Amino acid sequence: MKTINESVTNTLDKQPLVKTSKVKSKRWETPFTGYLFLSPWLLGFLVLTLYPMVQSIYFSFTDYSLLEAPNWVGMENFQKIFTEDKLFYKSLSITILFVVISVPLKLITALFMAMFLNQDIKGMSIYRTAIYLPSLIGTSVAVAILWSNIFGRDGMVNGFLALFGMKGENWIGSPDTALGTLILLVVWQFGSSMVIFLAGLKQISPDLYEASAIDGATKVKQFFKITLPMLSPVILFNLVLQTIGSFQMFTQAFVITKGGPIQSTYMFALYLYERAFAGFQMGYASALAWILLIIIAIFTALIFISSRSWVFYQTEGGKG
């Protein structure tokens, strides 16, 4: 009898130890599996993002021509940018003007097109595809070349005006209209913002419009009192996204106008590129890049601060 009790006791004592070891092994396996699947992104982030950023910070304090070893100069690059570089202020002012005009126009166009595509009309899927199509090709070189041909001296726009006896001008070659053509190109590619607005409109309950219509609200009043407040978080998202993208605009200015005429479209990113790869001043260009990052961060912060007074979150039942 004693032997049987001892064997049972020993068996019971051993069982928790076996379970504990299994649990421990599973606990070790789970994070390892997660990191294994995460490793491609993590490796890409470390090698292609974090390392170049750290290197760029170092280069911004050096005189580096790509052909020779970096020479530490401290704050000299930043001092030259803010005190001697007139092109810095010129390119920055043009870029800010471009952002201030293009972003609101693009968002307004995208919003109204989304409202049109949100209607229950036969064949709406065809309209949605056709309207979104220009955004599929993105900011490619092919689109920039196409835009050059449309707004050139002998382009399609002037050809259309000639049908009515009107004489066009070289829209891209004139300093008064060159920036406007780039803004028009950006506004024309409103598809991504439109899709996000359309998704936001689908989330607004039809009951709100029905109740307001019973109270005698007009379509205009419904737009300002229901659509805009309910869509304000989506507007904030699109506003931040498009602002960041517009500050980095490069391809259109490089291919269509090359910063001209008379530097009227000399964007900040284009100036940065020419300093780095045309002038071989990689240290100076790195300093410009970090200044651009800080400027974008400031604009983004201002947008978020202002959003407290105009963004409505349903979960909070009030302003953000």
N, C-alpha and C positions, 0 to 999 in steps of 0.2 A: 504493500500500500504506500509506503514511504517512497519507494522508488517511482511509483506512478505519479505522485504529487510533485516530486522533484522534477520529473521530466516535463509535466504540464507547466510548472512555474518557469522553467528554463525556456520553454517554447514561447510563452507569453512575453517573457522579458526580451526575447530576441526579435519578435515581430515589429515593435515600434522602431527598433534600430534599422530594420530593413526598409520600412516605409519612409523613415526620415532620410535615409541615403538616397532613395528614389526621388523624393521631393527636391532634395538638394541638387541632384543631377539635372532635374528638369529646370530648376531655377537657373542653373548655369547654362543650359542649352538654349533657353528662350532668348536672352539678350544676344547671345552669339549668332543665332539665326537672324534676328532683326538687323544686327550690324552687318551681317553677310549680305543681306538684300540691299542695305543702305550704302554699302561700300562703293558701288560705281558712282553714285551721286556725290558721296563724301570725297572720293578721290578727285572727281572732276572739280568740286568746289575748292579743295585745297590747292590743286595744281593750276587750275585755269582762272580762279577768282581771287582767293585769298593771297596766294604767293605773288601774283602780278600787282595786287593792291599794295602790299607791303613794299615790294620793289619800287613801285611808283612813288611812294612816300619818300623813300630813300633818294631816288633820282631827283625829286623836286628840290632837294637841298644840295644838288651837285651840278657841275658843268659837265654834261655828258653828250657827246656827239655821235654815239653809236660806233664810231671807228676807233676811239681811244677809251682808256679806262676812266670811270667817273672821277671827277675832282671835286672834293667837298668845298662848297662855297657858302654854306649856311643859309641865311635869309636873303641872299643877294638876288635870287630869281624873283622872289615875291616883292622885294623893294623896287626892282626895275619895272615889274608889271604895274604897280600902283603909282609910281612916280614918273616914269619915262615913256611907257608904252601907250601911245595914242591909239594904236590899232586895237588894243585891248578894250578900251572904252567904246570905240566905234562899233566893233563887232558885238559887244555886249548890249549896247543900246539897240542895235538892229534886231538882235535875237529877242530881247524883251518886247520890242514892238511887235515882232512876228508872233510871239506867244500870246500877248494881250489881245490881238485881233483874231488870230486863227482859232484859238481854243474855244472862245465863246461862239463864234460862227459855226464851227464844226459841231459843237454840242447842240446848238439850237436846231441846226439842220437835221442832225441824227434823231433828236427828240420828236420833231414834227413828222419825219418819215416813219418813225416807229409807231406814232399814233395813227398814221394812215394805214400802216400794215397790220395794225391791231384790230381793224374792222373785219366784220364777217362778210366778205365779198367773194363771189365765185371766182376761182382761179387765183386766189391770193398767194398761194405757194409759188406760182410762176412769177408774180410781181416781186416777192421777197427774194427769190433767187437772182432775178435780173438786177435789182437794186443793190444787192450785196456783192455782186460779181466784181466791181472795180476794186473792192478791198481785198479780194483773194490774191491779187498780184502784188499787194503791199507797196513798199517804197523801192521797187526794183529799178535798175538802170533802164530797162526797157520802157517803163512808164515815164521816166524822166525824158527819154529821147522822144517818145510819143508826144509828150507835152510841149517839147521844143518845136516839133513840127506843127502842132496845132496853133501855137501862139507866135510862131515866127513871122517874118515879114511876108513870106509867101505861103503862110499856113492856112488852115481851114477856116479860122475865124475871119481873117481878112477876105478870104474867098467868099464867105457867106455875106459879109458886109458889101462886097462888090456887086452882089446880085441886086442890091437896093440902091446902087449908085453911090455908096458911101466909101470913102477912102480910109482904110485901116492904117495902123502904124505897127512898128516893130515892138510888140508888147514886151518881149524879153530884152530887147536892146535898149529900151528907154529906162532911165533911172527912176522915172515917175511911176512906171507900171510894172517893173520887173518883180519887185517884192509882192505886188498884188497877184501876179500869176502864180507865184509859189504858194501864197496863202490859199488861192483858189484850188490848187492841186491838193493841198492837205484837206480842205473842206470837202472836196469831191470824194475823198476816201474815208467816208464817215461810217462805213459798214460795221466795223467792230463796236463802236459806241452805240450804233442803232440796235444791234442785236442785244446788247446789255440793257438798253432802255426797254426794248420789247419784252424781255424777260421780266423786268420790273413792272411793266404795265399789266402783265398777265396775273401778277400777284395782288393787284388792287381789286377788292371785292365789288362786284356790280351793284350790290345792295346800297353802297354809298351813293352811287349815281342815281339810283332809283328813288332813294329817300330824298335826296336834294331836289330832284325833278318834281316830286310831289309838293315840295315846299316852294316851288316856283323859281328855282335856280336856273340860270341860262347856261349854255355850253361854256361861255367865257368864264363865268363865275365858278363853274365846276372845275375848269382847268386850273384856276388860281387857288381855289379853296380845297380841292380834293387831289387832283392829279399831281401838282407840283409838291405839296407837302408829303404825300405818300411816296413819291418818287425821289424825295430829297436825298436819302442815303445812296441811291444809285447815281444821282447827279454828282454827289461828292466823290464817289469812286471813279467815275468817268473823268471828272475834273482833274483829280490828282494824276490819273494815268496819262491823260492827254498833255497836261502841263509838263510832266517829266519827259515825255516823248518829244514834245515840240522844242524844248531846250536843247535836245541832242540832235536836232535836224541837220543832216549832212548831205545825204545822197542827192536830193533835189538841187540844192545850191551848187554842189560840185559838178554835176552833170549838165544842168540846164544853163546856169549863168556863170559858173566858176567864180562866184562872188561879185561879179560885175552887174551892170556897167557902173563904172566909177565907184566900186565897192558898195553899191546900194543893197546888195544881198549877201554881204560878207558876214556869214553866220559865225558864231563863236566856235562851233565844232570845226568849221572849215579853216578858221584861223589857227586852231590848235593843231589840225592835221598838217598844215603847211609849215608850221614851226617845227613839228616833229620829223616829218618825212621829206620835206623840201629843203628846209634850212638845217636839218640834222642837229636840232637843239632839243634833244630828248629830255634833258633836265628841265629846261624852260617850259616845254610842253607838259611835262608832268605837273609842274606847279600850276599851270593853267587848268589842267584837268581837275585838280583838287579844289581850285577856286570855283569851277563850274559846279562841282558836287556840293559845295557849301551853299552856293546861290540857289540851286535846286532845292536843297534841304530847307532853306529859309522860306522860299515860296510855298513849299509843301506845308511847313509849319504854320504859315499865315493862313493858308486855306483851312487847315484843321481848327485853328483858333476861331476863325470866323464862322465855321460850321456850327458852333454852339448856339448861334442865334438864328440859324435857318434850316438846320437838318432836324427832321422829325423822326423819332424812332417809336414804333408802335408798342414795343415791349416796355418802354419807359413811360408811355402815355404823354409825352411832351417833347420839348426841344432837346437836341443832343447837347 
